[in-house]
Amino acid sequence: MIDVLVVDDDFRVAEINAAYVGRVPGFRVAARAHTAAQALATLERMRIDLVLLDHYLPDETGLTLVRRMRQLGHHADVIMVTAARDLATVQAAMRLGALQYLVKPFGFAGLRAKLDSYAALRRTLDGMSGASGGEAGQEQVDRIFGALRTAAAVSATLPKGHSAPTTELIGRVLREAGGPLSAQEVADRAGLSRSTAQRYLKYLEQAGRLRLTLKYGDTGRPEHLYGTR
């Protein structure tokens, strides 16, 4: 699970954002904070993976808080979630290492897309940990820097009822299989129901991201096999 700290000076907004986070598989709200001081105190006593951070806080700005976090050795990732939309603030957030920037107001789909992208980045990094003695070649570097962008694009184009993590999981299963798989085989390897796997496979095949082949057996009814392009 990815532990999230929700930081917003508005108690109602913090609750709404926390409720959104709780609806995304793989994420849980570890704590809420309404000031920079509360956020720092939380980071001191708890392990936090991700901070959803408002810029307008009563005691200091969100960007100042990010600077202090790094100075104090807190390495939690940051996604800015704020009404601040001036270019100076956006550029400063980028330079300070914020991974994403979500402008208020937004709905659940907007935040979920950012969280899905972050989860994809975490999976990419986890999959590389320990490889090559802790060093990364250019291919690995490109995958890391492309993970957020690719997952964001996937989230933006997925039809209703489809999630980027499940889409990415099915793609990874097929890439690692070394050959075409049936919907049942994909479901078994991904830990999904056959109907769920079939729904995603159909979407990916129609979108041109998978190749469908037919295997004819003794029964005369062909078996649908899916493979990467």
C-alpha positions in Angstrom: 0.0 0.0 0.0 1.1 3.6 -0.7 0.7 5.7 2.4 -0.6 9.2 1.7 -0.5 12.4 3.7 -3.2 14.9 2.6 -2.3 18.5 3.4 -4.9 21.2 2.9 -5.9 24.1 5.1 -9.6 23.6 4.3 -10.9 20.8 6.5 -13.7 20.0 4.1 -11.4 19.8 1.1 -9.0 17.7 3.0 -11.8 15.2 3.7 -12.9 15.2 0.1 -9.4 14.5 -1.2 -8.9 11.8 1.4 -12.1 10.2 0.3 -10.9 10.3 -3.3 -7.6 8.7 -2.3 -9.4 5.9 -0.4 -11.3 5.0 -3.6 -8.1 4.3 -5.6 -6.7 0.7 -5.2 -3.3 0.5 -3.7 -3.5 3.8 -1.8 -4.5 4.6 1.8 -4.7 7.9 3.7 -2.2 7.7 6.6 -2.9 11.1 8.0 -4.3 14.6 7.3 -2.7 17.9 8.1 -4.0 21.5 7.8 -0.8 23.4 8.4 2.8 23.1 7.3 3.8 22.5 10.9 1.3 19.6 11.3 2.6 18.1 8.0 6.2 18.2 9.2 5.2 16.7 12.6 3.5 13.9 10.8 6.5 13.2 8.6 8.7 13.0 11.7 6.6 10.3 13.3 5.2 8.3 10.4 6.4 6.7 7.2 4.8 8.6 4.3 5.2 7.7 0.7 3.3 10.5 -1.0 2.2 14.0 0.1 -0.8 15.6 -1.6 0.1 19.2 -0.9 -1.9 22.4 -1.1 0.2 25.5 -1.8 -1.9 27.9 0.3 -1.3 27.0 3.9 -1.8 29.4 6.9 1.7 29.2 8.3 3.8 29.0 5.1 3.4 28.0 1.4 3.5 24.5 0.2 6.6 25.1 -1.8 8.4 26.4 1.3 7.3 23.2 3.0 8.8 21.1 0.3 12.1 22.9 0.7 12.1 22.3 4.5 11.1 18.6 3.9 14.2 18.1 1.8 16.5 20.0 4.2 15.3 17.8 7.0 15.8 14.6 5.0 12.2 13.7 4.3 12.1 12.0 1.0 8.3 11.5 0.5 7.2 12.2 -3.0 5.0 15.3 -3.6 2.0 15.9 -5.8 0.8 19.5 -5.7 -3.0 19.8 -5.3 -3.8 23.5 -5.3 -5.6 26.5 -6.8 -2.3 28.2 -7.5 -2.0 28.3 -11.3 0.5 31.1 -11.9 3.5 30.0 -13.9 6.0 31.0 -11.3 4.5 28.7 -8.8 4.2 25.8 -11.3 7.8 26.2 -12.4 9.0 26.4 -8.8 7.1 23.2 -7.9 8.7 21.5 -10.9 12.2 22.6 -9.9 11.7 21.5 -6.3 10.8 18.0 -7.5 7.0 17.8 -7.4 6.1 14.8 -9.5 2.6 16.1 -10.5 0.6 19.3 -10.3 -3.2 19.2 -10.1 -5.1 22.5 -10.3 -8.3 22.9 -8.3 -11.1 22.5 -8.7 -11.0 18.9 -9.9 -13.0 15.7 -9.6 -12.2 12.2 -8.7 -11.1 11.3 -12.2 -8.5 14.0 -12.2 -6.9 12.9 -9.0 -7.1 9.2 -9.9 -5.2 9.9 -13.1 -2.4 11.4 -11.1 -2.3 8.6 -8.5 -2.4 6.0 -11.3 0.6 7.7 -12.9 2.4 7.7 -9.6 1.7 4.0 -8.9 3.0 3.2 -12.4 6.2 5.1 -11.5 6.6 3.1 -8.3 6.1 -0.2 -10.1 8.7 0.8 -12.6 11.2 1.7 -9.9 10.4 -1.4 -7.8 10.9 -3.6 -10.9 14.4 -2.2 -11.4 15.6 -2.3 -7.8 18.6 -4.5 -7.4 19.2 -4.8 -11.1 22.6 -4.1 -12.6 24.1 -3.5 -9.1 21.8 -0.5 -8.5 22.9 1.2 -11.7 20.6 2.2 -14.6 21.4 2.2 -18.3 19.8 4.6 -20.7 16.9 2.2 -21.4 16.1 2.0 -17.7 16.4 5.8 -17.3 14.0 6.4 -20.2 11.5 4.0 -18.6 11.7 5.8 -15.3 11.2 9.3 -16.8 8.5 8.0 -19.2 6.5 6.2 -16.6 4.5 9.2 -15.3 3.9 10.5 -18.8 2.8 7.2 -20.3 0.5 6.3 -17.4 -1.1 9.8 -17.5 -1.8 9.4 -21.2 -3.3 6.0 -20.7 -5.5 7.2 -17.8 -6.8 10.1 -20.0 -7.9 7.8 -22.8 -9.3 4.8 -21.0 -13.0 4.2 -21.2 -15.2 4.4 -18.1 -14.7 1.4 -15.8 -11.1 0.8 -16.8 -8.0 1.7 -14.7 -4.5 2.4 -15.8 -2.9 0.0 -13.2 -4.9 -3.0 -14.5 -4.2 -2.0 -18.1 -0.5 -1.8 -17.4 -0.6 -5.1 -15.5 -2.2 -6.9 -18.4 0.4 -5.4 -20.8 3.2 -6.5 -18.5 1.8 -10.1 -18.3 1.8 -10.3 -22.1 5.2 -8.8 -22.5 6.7 -11.3 -20.0 4.9 -14.3 -21.5 7.1 -14.7 -24.5 4.1 -15.7 -26.7 0.4 -15.2 -27.1 -2.0 -16.1 -24.2 -5.7 -16.8 -23.9 -7.9 -14.6 -21.8 -8.0 -17.3 -19.1 -4.2 -17.5 -19.1 -3.9 -13.8 -18.8 -6.5 -13.8 -15.9 -4.6 -16.5 -14.1 -1.2 -14.8 -14.3 -2.6 -11.4 -13.5 -4.8 -12.6 -10.6 -8.0 -11.3 -12.3 -11.3 -12.8 -13.1 -11.6 -14.1 -16.7 -14.4 -11.5 -17.5 -12.2 -8.6 -16.3 -9.2 -9.8 -18.3 -11.4 -10.4 -21.4 -12.8 -6.8 -21.1 -9.4 -5.2 -20.9 -8.0 -7.5 -23.7 -10.9 -6.5 -26.0 -10.3 -2.8 -25.4 -6.5 -3.1 -25.9 -7.0 -5.2 -29.1 -9.5 -2.7 -30.5 -7.2 0.2 -29.6 -4.4 -1.5 -31.7 -2.2 -2.1 -28.7 -2.5 -5.9 -28.8 -2.5 -8.5 -31.6 -5.3 -11.0 -31.8 -4.8 -14.4 -33.4 -7.1 -17.4 -33.7 -6.1 -21.0 -32.9 -8.3 -23.7 -34.3 -8.7 -27.0 -32.4 -10.6 -30.1 -32.8 -13.9 -28.5 -31.7 -14.0 -26.2 -34.7 -14.4 -23.1 -32.4 -11.3 -21.0 -32.5 -9.4 -20.0 -29.4 -8.6 -16.3 -29.1 -5.0 -15.6 -28.3 -3.5 -12.2 -27.4 0.0 -11.0 -27.8 2.0 -7.8 -27.9 2.7 -6.0 -31.1 
